[in-house]
């Protein structure tokens, strides 16, 4: 049995933030690397949205997110950064968006070249507020599983 697979090692990076109020994705994409500059670019895009009220961006503990340059840029833009504990992607809504995007655009699909791979991801992300809104409605809730007895997690 032969299974077609893409060749090459090109990357398409998407760094994004999910607005839990307006239910919109703000993102920055590139084909190079995600780093401090990319993070600062995302913060600039978030600020450009002119959201009403205070803005808090929930982040994991990636080095490019947790450094003095990013923290200074966030302060300059009046954006609060909230860092999640290590190994807790389940607490970050953007992880649900990434899972949905992968299932929709990548899993079980053959993309013959990088251009079609990138186009599939971009089309999926562009369709979030329209085509995929109903599918994301139940996925993007602010409900999280909590544990009363924390000793269960220690084992």
N, CA, C and O atoms as a GROMACS GRO file, in nm:
protein
  620
    1UNK      N    1   0.084  -0.117   0.000
    1UNK     CA    2   0.000   0.000   0.000
    1UNK      C    3   0.089   0.124   0.000
    1UNK      O    4   0.186   0.131   0.076
    2UNK      N    5   0.057   0.220  -0.084
    2UNK     CA    6   0.130   0.346  -0.089
    2UNK      C    7   0.041   0.459  -0.042
    2UNK      O    8  -0.074   0.471  -0.085
    3UNK      N    9   0.093   0.540   0.046
    3UNK     CA   10   0.018   0.655   0.096
    3UNK      C   11   0.094   0.780   0.053
    3UNK      O   12   0.213   0.796   0.081
    4UNK      N   13   0.022   0.869  -0.016
    4UNK     CA   14   0.087   0.992  -0.061
    4UNK      C   15   0.114   1.082   0.059
    4UNK      O   16   0.030   1.100   0.146
    5UNK      N   17   0.233   1.137   0.060
    5UNK     CA   18   0.271   1.228   0.169
    5UNK      C   19   0.349   1.345   0.111
    5UNK      O   20   0.420   1.333   0.011
    6UNK      N   21   0.334   1.457   0.176
    6UNK     CA   22   0.406   1.576   0.131
    6UNK      C   23   0.554   1.562   0.160
    6UNK      O   24   0.594   1.497   0.257
    7UNK      N   25   0.633   1.621   0.076
    7UNK     CA   26   0.777   1.621   0.102
    7UNK      C   27   0.820   1.762   0.136
    7UNK      O   28   0.748   1.858   0.109
    8UNK      N   29   0.935   1.773   0.193
    8UNK     CA   30   0.986   1.906   0.227
    8UNK      C   31   0.966   1.937   0.374
    8UNK      O   32   0.899   1.866   0.447
    9UNK      N   33   1.028   2.047   0.414
    9UNK     CA   34   1.023   2.084   0.554
    9UNK      C   35   0.987   2.230   0.572
    9UNK      O   36   1.028   2.293   0.669
   10UNK      N   37   0.912   2.284   0.480
   10UNK     CA   38   0.871   2.423   0.496
   10UNK      C   39   0.774   2.437   0.611
   10UNK      O   40   0.696   2.346   0.641
   11UNK      N   41   0.780   2.552   0.675
   11UNK     CA   42   0.694   2.578   0.791
   11UNK      C   43   0.598   2.691   0.759
   11UNK      O   44   0.633   2.786   0.688
   12UNK      N   45   0.478   2.680   0.810
   12UNK     CA   46   0.382   2.790   0.806
   12UNK      C   47   0.340   2.814   0.950
   12UNK      O   48   0.264   2.736   1.007
   13UNK      N   49   0.390   2.920   1.008
   13UNK     CA   50   0.365   2.952   1.148
   13UNK      C   51   0.244   3.043   1.162
   13UNK      O   52   0.228   3.140   1.087
   14UNK      N   53   0.160   3.012   1.258
   14UNK     CA   54   0.046   3.097   1.290
   14UNK      C   55   0.052   3.124   1.440
   14UNK      O   56   0.046   3.031   1.520
   15UNK      N   57   0.065   3.250   1.475
   15UNK     CA   58   0.061   3.291   1.616
   15UNK      C   59  -0.066   3.371   1.630
   15UNK      O   60  -0.087   3.467   1.556
   16UNK      N   61  -0.152   3.334   1.723
   16UNK     CA   62  -0.280   3.401   1.730
   16UNK      C   63  -0.335   3.417   1.869
   16UNK      O   64  -0.285   3.361   1.967
   17UNK      N   65  -0.440   3.497   1.874
   17UNK     CA   66  -0.513   3.521   1.999
   17UNK      C   67  -0.662   3.514   1.967
   17UNK      O   68  -0.709   3.567   1.866
   18UNK      N   69  -0.736   3.450   2.055
   18UNK     CA   70  -0.880   3.437   2.039
   18UNK      C   71  -0.947   3.539   2.129
   18UNK      O   72  -0.923   3.541   2.250
   19UNK      N   73  -1.032   3.623   2.071
   19UNK     CA   74  -1.108   3.721   2.149
   19UNK      C   75  -1.235   3.651   2.197
   19UNK      O   76  -1.325   3.624   2.118
   20UNK      N   77  -1.240   3.622   2.325
   20UNK     CA   78  -1.352   3.547   2.382
   20UNK      C   79  -1.481   3.627   2.383
   20UNK      O   80  -1.589   3.570   2.396
   21UNK      N   81  -1.472   3.758   2.371
   21UNK     CA   82  -1.592   3.843   2.371
   21UNK      C   83  -1.651   3.852   2.230
   21UNK      O   84  -1.768   3.823   2.210
   22UNK      N   85  -1.570   3.893   2.133
   22UNK     CA   86  -1.620   3.910   1.995
   22UNK      C   87  -1.614   3.781   1.915
   22UNK      O   88  -1.668   3.773   1.805
   23UNK      N   89  -1.547   3.679   1.970
   23UNK     CA   90  -1.533   3.548   1.906
   23UNK      C   91  -1.461   3.560   1.772
   23UNK      O   92  -1.504   3.505   1.671
   24UNK      N   93  -1.350   3.634   1.775
   24UNK     CA   94  -1.269   3.655   1.655
   24UNK      C   95  -1.125   3.613   1.681
   24UNK      O   96  -1.077   3.616   1.794
   25UNK      N   97  -1.060   3.575   1.574
   25UNK     CA   98  -0.920   3.537   1.579
   25UNK      C   99  -0.836   3.653   1.527
   25UNK      O  100  -0.864   3.708   1.420
   26UNK      N  101  -0.734   3.689   1.602
   26UNK     CA  102  -0.635   3.787   1.557
   26UNK      C  103  -0.506   3.707   1.543
   26UNK      O  104  -0.465   3.638   1.636
   27UNK      N  105  -0.442   3.716   1.426
   27UNK     CA  106  -0.324   3.632   1.406
   27UNK      C  107  -0.216   3.700   1.324
   27UNK      O  108  -0.238   3.799   1.254
   28UNK      N  109  -0.098   3.642   1.335
   28UNK     CA  110   0.020   3.681   1.258
   28UNK      C  111   0.074   3.552   1.199
   28UNK      O  112   0.084   3.451   1.270
   29UNK      N  113   0.107   3.554   1.072
   29UNK     CA  114   0.161   3.433   1.009
   29UNK      C  115   0.295   3.465   0.943
   29UNK      O  116   0.323   3.579   0.906
   30UNK      N  117   0.376   3.362   0.930
   30UNK     CA  118   0.502   3.375   0.857
   30UNK      C  119   0.554   3.236   0.821
   30UNK      O  120   0.498   3.134   0.862
   31UNK      N  121   0.660   3.235   0.743
   31UNK     CA  122   0.720   3.107   0.702
   31UNK      C  123   0.864   3.095   0.755
   31UNK      O  124   0.942   3.014   0.706
   32UNK      N  125   0.896   3.176   0.853
   32UNK     CA  126   1.032   3.173   0.907
   32UNK      C  127   1.034   3.113   1.047
   32UNK      O  128   1.056   2.993   1.063
   33UNK      N  129   1.011   3.197   1.148
   33UNK     CA  130   1.019   3.151   1.286
   33UNK      C  131   0.928   3.237   1.373
   33UNK      O  132   0.903   3.354   1.343
   34UNK      N  133   0.880   3.178   1.480
   34UNK     CA  134   0.803   3.254   1.579
   34UNK      C  135   0.901   3.293   1.689
   34UNK      O  136   0.966   3.207   1.748
   35UNK      N  137   0.909   3.423   1.715
   35UNK     CA  138   1.004   3.472   1.814
   35UNK      C  139   0.949   3.597   1.883
   35UNK      O  140   0.830   3.628   1.870
   36UNK      N  141   1.033   3.667   1.954
   36UNK     CA  142   0.992   3.787   2.025
   36UNK      C  143   0.932   3.890   1.930
   36UNK      O  144   0.831   3.952   1.962
   37UNK      N  145   0.992   3.909   1.814
   37UNK     CA  146   0.940   4.006   1.718
   37UNK      C  147   0.800   3.968   1.671
   37UNK      O  148   0.713   4.054   1.658
   38UNK      N  149   0.778   3.840   1.645
   38UNK     CA  150   0.647   3.793   1.603
   38UNK      C  151   0.544   3.818   1.713
   38UNK      O  152   0.431   3.858   1.686
   39UNK      N  153   0.584   3.792   1.837
   39UNK     CA  154   0.495   3.814   1.950
   39UNK      C  155   0.459   3.962   1.963
   39UNK      O  156   0.343   3.996   1.987
   40UNK      N  157   0.557   4.049   1.947
   40UNK     CA  158   0.531   4.193   1.953
   40UNK      C  159   0.440   4.238   1.839
   40UNK      O  160   0.358   4.327   1.855
   41UNK      N  161   0.457   4.175   1.724
   41UNK     CA  162   0.370   4.205   1.610
   41UNK      C  163   0.226   4.165   1.642
   41UNK      O  164   0.133   4.239   1.609
   42UNK      N  165   0.207   4.049   1.705
   42UNK     CA  166   0.073   4.006   1.744
   42UNK      C  167   0.012   4.104   1.844
   42UNK      O  168  -0.105   4.140   1.832
   43UNK      N  169   0.090   4.147   1.942
   43UNK     CA  170   0.039   4.244   2.039
   43UNK      C  171  -0.005   4.373   1.970
   43UNK      O  172  -0.106   4.432   2.006
   44UNK      N  173   0.071   4.416   1.870
   44UNK     CA  174   0.034   4.534   1.793
   44UNK      C  175  -0.098   4.515   1.719
   44UNK      O  176  -0.180   4.606   1.713
   45UNK      N  177  -0.118   4.396   1.664
   45UNK     CA  178  -0.244   4.366   1.594
   45UNK      C  179  -0.361   4.364   1.691
   45UNK      O  180  -0.471   4.411   1.659
   46UNK      N  181  -0.338   4.310   1.809
   46UNK     CA  182  -0.444   4.307   1.911
   46UNK      C  183  -0.481   4.450   1.950
   46UNK      O  184  -0.599   4.484   1.958
   47UNK      N  185  -0.381   4.534   1.973
   47UNK     CA  186  -0.405   4.673   2.010
   47UNK      C  187  -0.478   4.748   1.898
   47UNK      O  188  -0.562   4.834   1.926
   48UNK      N  189  -0.446   4.716   1.773
   48UNK     CA  190  -0.509   4.783   1.659
   48UNK      C  191  -0.658   4.750   1.647
   48UNK      O  192  -0.732   4.822   1.580
   49UNK      N  193  -0.701   4.643   1.712
   49UNK     CA  194  -0.842   4.606   1.710
   49UNK      C  195  -0.928   4.706   1.789
   49UNK      O  196  -1.050   4.706   1.775
   50UNK      N  197  -0.864   4.788   1.869
   50UNK     CA  198  -0.932   4.891   1.950
   50UNK      C  199  -1.049   4.831   2.029
   50UNK      O  200  -1.163   4.878   2.021
   51UNK      N  201  -1.018   4.728   2.103
   51UNK     CA  202  -1.117   4.660   2.185
   51UNK      C  203  -1.156   4.748   2.303
   51UNK      O  204  -1.072   4.817   2.360
   52UNK      N  205  -1.281   4.745   2.339
   52UNK     CA  206  -1.324   4.825   2.453
   52UNK      C  207  -1.285   4.759   2.584
   52UNK      O  208  -1.296   4.638   2.598
   53UNK      N  209  -1.242   4.838   2.678
   53UNK     CA  210  -1.208   4.785   2.810
   53UNK      C  211  -1.068   4.728   2.815
   53UNK      O  212  -0.995   4.732   2.716
   54UNK      N  213  -1.031   4.677   2.931
   54UNK     CA  214  -0.896   4.620   2.947
   54UNK      C  215  -0.880   4.493   2.864
   54UNK      O  216  -0.975   4.417   2.844
   55UNK      N  217  -0.759   4.471   2.815
   55UNK     CA  218  -0.728   4.354   2.734
   55UNK      C  219  -0.627   4.268   2.809
   55UNK      O  220  -0.523   4.316   2.852
   56UNK      N  221  -0.661   4.140   2.823
   56UNK     CA  222  -0.570   4.044   2.884
   56UNK      C  223  -0.542   3.936   2.781
   56UNK      O  224  -0.635   3.879   2.723
   57UNK      N  225  -0.416   3.907   2.758
   57UNK     CA  226  -0.376   3.801   2.665
   57UNK      C  227  -0.324   3.685   2.748
   57UNK      O  228  -0.231   3.700   2.828
   58UNK      N  229  -0.385   3.568   2.729
   58UNK     CA  230  -0.346   3.447   2.802
   58UNK      C  231  -0.238   3.377   2.721
   58UNK      O  232  -0.254   3.351   2.602
   59UNK      N  233  -0.127   3.346   2.788
   59UNK     CA  234  -0.011   3.289   2.721
   59UNK      C  235   0.042   3.167   2.796
   59UNK      O  236   0.021   3.151   2.916
   60UNK      N  237   0.111   3.080   2.722
   60UNK     CA  238   0.184   2.975   2.791
   60UNK      C  239   0.320   3.032   2.830
   60UNK      O  240   0.338   3.153   2.830
   61UNK      N  241   0.412   2.949   2.861
   61UNK     CA  242   0.541   2.997   2.911
   61UNK      C  243   0.653   2.988   2.808
   61UNK      O  244   0.768   2.967   2.845
   62UNK      N  245   0.621   3.002   2.680
   62UNK     CA  246   0.724   2.999   2.577
   62UNK      C  247   0.819   3.116   2.599
   62UNK      O  248   0.777   3.225   2.638
   63UNK      N  249   0.947   3.093   2.574
   63UNK     CA  250   1.047   3.197   2.596
   63UNK      C  251   1.019   3.325   2.518
   63UNK      O  252   1.040   3.435   2.568
   64UNK      N  253   0.971   3.308   2.394
   64UNK     CA  254   0.946   3.426   2.312
   64UNK      C  255   0.827   3.507   2.363
   64UNK      O  256   0.806   3.620   2.319
   65UNK      N  257   0.748   3.451   2.454
   65UNK     CA  258   0.634   3.523   2.511
   65UNK      C  259   0.667   3.585   2.646
   65UNK      O  260   0.606   3.684   2.687
   66UNK      N  261   0.763   3.528   2.713
   66UNK     CA  262   0.791   3.568   2.851
   66UNK      C  263   0.930   3.629   2.860
   66UNK      O  264   1.022   3.569   2.917
   67UNK      N  265   0.945   3.748   2.806
   67UNK     CA  266   1.073   3.817   2.815
   67UNK      C  267   1.048   3.966   2.830
   67UNK      O  268   0.935   4.013   2.813
   68UNK      N  269   1.152   4.040   2.861
   68UNK     CA  270   1.139   4.182   2.891
   68UNK      C  271   1.088   4.264   2.772
   68UNK      O  272   1.013   4.360   2.790
   69UNK      N  273   1.129   4.227   2.651
   69UNK     CA  274   1.087   4.301   2.533
   69UNK      C  275   0.935   4.289   2.513
   69UNK      O  276   0.867   4.389   2.491
   70UNK      N  277   0.884   4.167   2.522
   70UNK     CA  278   0.740   4.143   2.506
   70UNK      C  279   0.663   4.210   2.619
   70UNK      O  280   0.560   4.273   2.595
   71UNK      N  281   0.712   4.198   2.741
   71UNK     CA  282   0.643   4.259   2.854
   71UNK      C  283   0.641   4.412   2.842
   71UNK      O  284   0.542   4.475   2.877
   72UNK      N  285   0.749   4.469   2.794
   72UNK     CA  286   0.754   4.615   2.775
   72UNK      C  287   0.657   4.658   2.665
   72UNK      O  288   0.587   4.759   2.680
   73UNK      N  289   0.651   4.583   2.555
   73UNK     CA  290   0.560   4.616   2.445
   73UNK      C  291   0.415   4.605   2.491
   73UNK      O  292   0.332   4.688   2.455
   74UNK      N  293   0.384   4.504   2.569
   74UNK     CA  294   0.248   4.487   2.621
   74UNK      C  295   0.212   4.605   2.712
   74UNK      O  296   0.101   4.659   2.702
   75UNK      N  297   0.302   4.645   2.798
   75UNK     CA  298   0.277   4.758   2.888
   75UNK      C  299   0.255   4.886   2.807
   75UNK      O  300   0.166   4.965   2.838
   76UNK      N  301   0.335   4.904   2.704
   76UNK     CA  302   0.323   5.020   2.616
   76UNK      C  303   0.185   5.026   2.549
   76UNK      O  304   0.131   5.135   2.526
   77UNK      N  305   0.130   4.909   2.517
   77UNK     CA  306   0.000   4.899   2.450
   77UNK      C  307  -0.117   4.881   2.549
   77UNK      O  308  -0.231   4.864   2.507
   78UNK      N  309  -0.088   4.886   2.678
   78UNK     CA  310  -0.188   4.865   2.784
   78UNK      C  311  -0.255   4.729   2.773
   78UNK      O  312  -0.376   4.716   2.789
   79UNK      N  313  -0.174   4.628   2.745
   79UNK     CA  314  -0.222   4.491   2.739
   79UNK      C  315  -0.164   4.415   2.856
   79UNK      O  316  -0.042   4.417   2.878
   80UNK      N  317  -0.250   4.348   2.931
   80UNK     CA  318  -0.206   4.266   3.044
   80UNK      C  319  -0.171   4.127   2.993
   80UNK      O  320  -0.246   4.070   2.914
   81UNK      N  321  -0.060   4.073   3.036
   81UNK     CA  322  -0.020   3.938   2.999
   81UNK      C  323  -0.045   3.845   3.117
   81UNK      O  324   0.000   3.871   3.229
   82UNK      N  325  -0.116   3.737   3.092
   82UNK     CA  326  -0.147   3.639   3.194
   82UNK      C  327  -0.082   3.507   3.152
   82UNK      O  328  -0.121   3.447   3.053
   83UNK      N  329   0.016   3.464   3.229
   83UNK     CA  330   0.090   3.342   3.197
   83UNK      C  331   0.027   3.223   3.270
   83UNK      O  332   0.007   3.226   3.392
   84UNK      N  333  -0.003   3.120   3.195
   84UNK     CA  334  -0.061   2.998   3.251
   84UNK      C  335   0.048   2.912   3.314
   84UNK      O  336   0.165   2.923   3.279
   85UNK      N  337   0.008   2.826   3.407
   85UNK     CA  338   0.106   2.731   3.462
   85UNK      C  339   0.156   2.639   3.350
   85UNK      O  340   0.088   2.617   3.250
   86UNK      N  341   0.274   2.586   3.368
   86UNK     CA  342   0.330   2.492   3.270
   86UNK      C  343   0.237   2.374   3.251
   86UNK      O  344   0.167   2.331   3.342
   87UNK      N  345   0.238   2.321   3.130
   87UNK     CA  346   0.161   2.201   3.094
   87UNK      C  347   0.011   2.216   3.120
   87UNK      O  348  -0.052   2.125   3.172
   88UNK      N  349  -0.045   2.331   3.084
   88UNK     CA  350  -0.189   2.349   3.100
   88UNK      C  351  -0.254   2.410   2.976
   88UNK      O  352  -0.325   2.510   2.987
   89UNK      N  353  -0.230   2.352   2.859
   89UNK     CA  354  -0.289   2.407   2.737
   89UNK      C  355  -0.441   2.402   2.738
   89UNK      O  356  -0.507   2.477   2.666
   90UNK      N  357  -0.498   2.314   2.821
   90UNK     CA  358  -0.643   2.304   2.831
   90UNK      C  359  -0.707   2.432   2.885
   90UNK      O  360  -0.828   2.450   2.874
   91UNK      N  361  -0.626   2.520   2.944
   91UNK     CA  362  -0.678   2.646   2.998
   91UNK      C  363  -0.669   2.761   2.898
   91UNK      O  364  -0.712   2.872   2.928
   92UNK      N  365  -0.615   2.735   2.781
   92UNK     CA  366  -0.596   2.841   2.683
   92UNK      C  367  -0.688   2.816   2.563
   92UNK      O  368  -0.674   2.716   2.493
   93UNK      N  369  -0.782   2.908   2.541
   93UNK     CA  370  -0.879   2.891   2.433
   93UNK      C  371  -0.815   2.879   2.295
   93UNK      O  372  -0.869   2.810   2.209
   94UNK      N  373  -0.702   2.944   2.274
   94UNK     CA  374  -0.639   2.939   2.141
   94UNK      C  375  -0.600   2.796   2.104
   94UNK      O  376  -0.594   2.762   1.986
   95UNK      N  377  -0.572   2.713   2.203
   95UNK     CA  378  -0.537   2.574   2.174
   95UNK      C  379  -0.655   2.500   2.110
   95UNK      O  380  -0.635   2.410   2.029
   96UNK      N  381  -0.776   2.538   2.146
   96UNK     CA  382  -0.895   2.478   2.084
   96UNK      C  383  -0.905   2.521   1.938
   96UNK      O  384  -0.942   2.441   1.852
   97UNK      N  385  -0.872   2.646   1.911
   97UNK     CA  386  -0.873   2.696   1.773
   97UNK      C  387  -0.772   2.618   1.690
   97UNK      O  388  -0.802   2.575   1.578
   98UNK      N  389  -0.650   2.601   1.743
   98UNK     CA  390  -0.546   2.530   1.668
   98UNK      C  391  -0.588   2.386   1.642
   98UNK      O  392  -0.567   2.335   1.532
   99UNK      N  393  -0.647   2.320   1.740
   99UNK     CA  394  -0.693   2.183   1.720
   99UNK      C  395  -0.799   2.175   1.611
   99UNK      O  396  -0.794   2.087   1.525
  100UNK      N  397  -0.893   2.268   1.614
  100UNK     CA  398  -0.998   2.273   1.511
  100UNK      C  399  -0.937   2.295   1.373
  100UNK      O  400  -0.972   2.227   1.277
  101UNK      N  401  -0.845   2.391   1.364
  101UNK     CA  402  -0.782   2.422   1.235
  101UNK      C  403  -0.707   2.302   1.179
  101UNK      O  404  -0.715   2.273   1.060
  102UNK      N  405  -0.635   2.232   1.265
  102UNK     CA  406  -0.561   2.113   1.220
  102UNK      C  407  -0.657   2.005   1.170
  102UNK      O  408  -0.635   1.945   1.065
  103UNK      N  409  -0.763   1.980   1.247
  103UNK     CA  410  -0.860   1.877   1.206
  103UNK      C  411  -0.926   1.914   1.074
  103UNK      O  412  -0.952   1.826   0.991
  104UNK      N  413  -0.953   2.041   1.054
  104UNK     CA  414  -1.024   2.085   0.934
  104UNK      C  415  -0.935   2.093   0.811
  104UNK      O  416  -0.975   2.052   0.703
  105UNK      N  417  -0.814   2.146   0.827
  105UNK     CA  418  -0.729   2.176   0.712
  105UNK      C  419  -0.619   2.075   0.683
  105UNK      O  420  -0.570   2.068   0.570
  106UNK      N  421  -0.580   1.997   0.783
  106UNK     CA  422  -0.460   1.916   0.766
  106UNK      C  423  -0.485   1.766   0.780
  106UNK      O  424  -0.449   1.689   0.692
  107UNK      N  425  -0.546   1.724   0.890
  107UNK     CA  426  -0.558   1.582   0.918
  107UNK      C  427  -0.635   1.508   0.809
  107UNK      O  428  -0.743   1.549   0.768
  108UNK      N  429  -0.577   1.398   0.764
  108UNK     CA  430  -0.643   1.313   0.666
  108UNK      C  431  -0.651   1.373   0.527
  108UNK      O  432  -0.727   1.325   0.443
  109UNK      N  433  -0.574   1.478   0.502
  109UNK     CA  434  -0.578   1.543   0.372
  109UNK      C  435  -0.438   1.546   0.311
  109UNK      O  436  -0.338   1.565   0.380
  110UNK      N  437  -0.435   1.528   0.182
  110UNK     CA  438  -0.308   1.536   0.110
  110UNK      C  439  -0.297   1.672   0.044
  110UNK      O  440  -0.387   1.714  -0.029
  111UNK      N  441  -0.188   1.740   0.069
  111UNK     CA  442  -0.159   1.868   0.004
  111UNK      C  443  -0.033   1.846  -0.078
  111UNK      O  444   0.074   1.823  -0.022
  112UNK      N  445  -0.044   1.853  -0.209
  112UNK     CA  446   0.068   1.817  -0.296
  112UNK      C  447   0.189   1.910  -0.286
  112UNK      O  448   0.301   1.872  -0.320
  113UNK      N  449   0.166   2.032  -0.239
  113UNK     CA  450   0.278   2.125  -0.226
  113UNK      C  451   0.251   2.222  -0.111
  113UNK      O  452   0.141   2.227  -0.055
  114UNK      N  453   0.352   2.298  -0.078
  114UNK     CA  454   0.343   2.391   0.034
  114UNK      C  455   0.234   2.495   0.011
  114UNK      O  456   0.165   2.533   0.105
  115UNK      N  457   0.219   2.542  -0.112
  115UNK     CA  458   0.119   2.644  -0.142
  115UNK      C  459  -0.022   2.595  -0.109
  115UNK      O  460  -0.102   2.670  -0.053
  116UNK      N  461  -0.054   2.471  -0.143
  116UNK     CA  462  -0.188   2.420  -0.115
  116UNK      C  463  -0.206   2.393   0.035
  116UNK      O  464  -0.315   2.410   0.088
  117UNK      N  465  -0.100   2.351   0.102
  117UNK     CA  466  -0.102   2.332   0.247
  117UNK      C  467  -0.133   2.465   0.316
  117UNK      O  468  -0.222   2.474   0.401
  118UNK      N  469  -0.058   2.567   0.278
  118UNK     CA  470  -0.076   2.701   0.336
  118UNK      C  471  -0.216   2.754   0.306
  118UNK      O  472  -0.282   2.810   0.393
  119UNK      N  473  -0.260   2.738   0.182
  119UNK     CA  474  -0.394   2.785   0.143
  119UNK      C  475  -0.504   2.718   0.224
  119UNK      O  476  -0.602   2.782   0.262
  120UNK      N  477  -0.489   2.589   0.252
  120UNK     CA  478  -0.589   2.517   0.330
  120UNK      C  479  -0.600   2.575   0.471
  120UNK      O  480  -0.709   2.592   0.524
  121UNK      N  481  -0.485   2.604   0.531
  121UNK     CA  482  -0.486   2.662   0.666
  121UNK      C  483  -0.543   2.803   0.662
  121UNK      O  484  -0.627   2.837   0.745
  122UNK      N  485  -0.499   2.884   0.567
  122UNK     CA  486  -0.549   3.022   0.558
  122UNK      C  487  -0.699   3.025   0.532
  122UNK      O  488  -0.770   3.109   0.589
  123UNK      N  489  -0.749   2.935   0.448
  123UNK     CA  490  -0.892   2.929   0.419
  123UNK      C  491  -0.970   2.891   0.544
  123UNK      O  492  -1.076   2.947   0.571
  124UNK      N  493  -0.919   2.794   0.618
  124UNK     CA  494  -0.985   2.753   0.742
  124UNK      C  495  -0.989   2.868   0.841
  124UNK      O  496  -1.094   2.896   0.899
  125UNK      N  497  -0.877   2.936   0.862
  125UNK     CA  498  -0.872   3.047   0.958
  125UNK      C  499  -0.961   3.162   0.913
  125UNK      O  500  -1.028   3.224   0.996
  126UNK      N  501  -0.964   3.191   0.784
  126UNK     CA  502  -1.049   3.299   0.732
  126UNK      C  503  -1.198   3.266   0.749
  126UNK      O  504  -1.281   3.356   0.762
  127UNK      N  505  -1.230   3.138   0.748
  127UNK     CA  506  -1.369   3.096   0.761
  127UNK      C  507  -1.419   3.083   0.904
  127UNK      O  508  -1.535   3.048   0.925
  128UNK      N  509  -1.334   3.111   1.001
  128UNK     CA  510  -1.375   3.096   1.141
  128UNK      C  511  -1.497   3.181   1.176
  128UNK      O  512  -1.590   3.128   1.238
  129UNK      N  513  -1.503   3.310   1.139
  129UNK     CA  514  -1.621   3.388   1.178
  129UNK      C  515  -1.746   3.361   1.095
  129UNK      O  516  -1.854   3.406   1.132
  130UNK      N  517  -1.733   3.289   0.985
  130UNK     CA  518  -1.848   3.267   0.897
  130UNK      C  519  -1.878   3.119   0.880
  130UNK      O  520  -1.968   3.065   0.944
  131UNK      N  521  -1.804   3.054   0.793
  131UNK     CA  522  -1.828   2.914   0.759
  131UNK      C  523  -1.823   2.822   0.881
  131UNK      O  524  -1.906   2.732   0.894
  132UNK      N  525  -1.727   2.846   0.970
  132UNK     CA  526  -1.706   2.756   1.084
  132UNK      C  527  -1.767   2.807   1.214
  132UNK      O  528  -1.747   2.745   1.319
  133UNK      N  529  -1.839   2.916   1.211
  133UNK     CA  530  -1.892   2.978   1.334
  133UNK      C  531  -1.978   2.880   1.414
  133UNK      O  532  -1.965   2.872   1.536
  134UNK      N  533  -2.065   2.808   1.348
  134UNK     CA  534  -2.154   2.715   1.420
  134UNK      C  535  -2.074   2.601   1.485
  134UNK      O  536  -2.102   2.563   1.599
  135UNK      N  537  -1.977   2.548   1.414
  135UNK     CA  538  -1.895   2.440   1.469
  135UNK      C  539  -1.816   2.487   1.590
  135UNK      O  540  -1.796   2.412   1.685
  136UNK      N  541  -1.770   2.612   1.586
  136UNK     CA  542  -1.688   2.665   1.695
  136UNK      C  543  -1.770   2.715   1.813
  136UNK      O  544  -1.715   2.734   1.922
  137UNK      N  545  -1.899   2.736   1.794
  137UNK     CA  546  -1.983   2.790   1.902
  137UNK      C  547  -1.976   2.706   2.029
  137UNK      O  548  -1.961   2.760   2.138
  138UNK      N  549  -1.986   2.575   2.016
  138UNK     CA  550  -1.982   2.490   2.135
  138UNK      C  551  -1.838   2.464   2.181
  138UNK      O  552  -1.815   2.438   2.299
  139UNK      N  553  -1.744   2.469   2.090
  139UNK     CA  554  -1.604   2.443   2.123
  139UNK      C  555  -1.541   2.560   2.200
  139UNK      O  556  -1.460   2.538   2.290
  140UNK      N  557  -1.578   2.682   2.165
  140UNK     CA  558  -1.512   2.799   2.220
  140UNK      C  559  -1.588   2.860   2.338
  140UNK      O  560  -1.604   2.982   2.346
  141UNK      N  561  -1.635   2.776   2.427
  141UNK     CA  562  -1.704   2.825   2.547
  141UNK      C  563  -1.600   2.861   2.653
  141UNK      O  564  -1.483   2.824   2.643
  142UNK      N  565  -1.645   2.932   2.752
  142UNK     CA  566  -1.556   2.968   2.863
  142UNK      C  567  -1.569   2.870   2.978
  142UNK      O  568  -1.541   2.904   3.093
  143UNK      N  569  -1.612   2.750   2.947
  143UNK     CA  570  -1.627   2.647   3.050
  143UNK      C  571  -1.502   2.560   3.052
  143UNK      O  572  -1.456   2.512   2.948
  144UNK      N  573  -1.449   2.540   3.172
  144UNK     CA  574  -1.329   2.461   3.189
  144UNK      C  575  -1.354   2.359   3.298
  144UNK      O  576  -1.428   2.384   3.393
  145UNK      N  577  -1.293   2.243   3.284
  145UNK     CA  578  -1.305   2.141   3.386
  145UNK      C  579  -1.221   2.181   3.506
  145UNK      O  580  -1.105   2.220   3.491
  146UNK      N  581  -1.279   2.172   3.623
  146UNK     CA  582  -1.205   2.204   3.745
  146UNK      C  583  -1.205   2.082   3.836
  146UNK      O  584  -1.289   1.993   3.823
  147UNK      N  585  -1.112   2.080   3.929
  147UNK     CA  586  -1.100   1.969   4.022
  147UNK      C  587  -1.107   2.025   4.163
  147UNK      O  588  -1.033   2.117   4.198
  148UNK      N  589  -1.195   1.968   4.244
  148UNK     CA  590  -1.206   2.010   4.383
  148UNK      C  591  -1.091   1.953   4.465
  148UNK      O  592  -1.032   2.022   4.548
  149UNK      N  593  -1.062   1.825   4.442
  149UNK     CA  594  -0.958   1.757   4.519
  149UNK      C  595  -0.828   1.757   4.439
  149UNK      O  596  -0.807   1.670   4.354
  150UNK      N  597  -0.742   1.852   4.465
  150UNK     CA  598  -0.617   1.869   4.392
  150UNK      C  599  -0.522   1.751   4.414
  150UNK      O  600  -0.434   1.728   4.333
  151UNK      N  601  -0.540   1.678   4.523
  151UNK     CA  602  -0.452   1.563   4.550
  151UNK      C  603  -0.464   1.458   4.440
  151UNK      O  604  -0.372   1.377   4.422
  152UNK      N  605  -0.575   1.457   4.366
  152UNK     CA  606  -0.593   1.363   4.256
  152UNK      C  607  -0.492   1.390   4.144
  152UNK      O  608  -0.455   1.299   4.070
  153UNK      N  609  -0.450   1.514   4.132
  153UNK     CA  610  -0.360   1.553   4.023
  153UNK      C  611  -0.213   1.525   4.056
  153UNK      O  612  -0.129   1.522   3.966
  154UNK      N  613  -0.182   1.504   4.182
  154UNK     CA  614  -0.042   1.488   4.224
  154UNK      C  615   0.018   1.354   4.182
  154UNK      O  616   0.139   1.343   4.166
  155UNK      N  617  -0.063   1.253   4.164
  155UNK     CA  618  -0.014   1.118   4.139
  155UNK      C  619   0.036   1.100   4.007
  155UNK      O  620   0.081   0.990   3.972
   0.00000   0.00000   0.00000
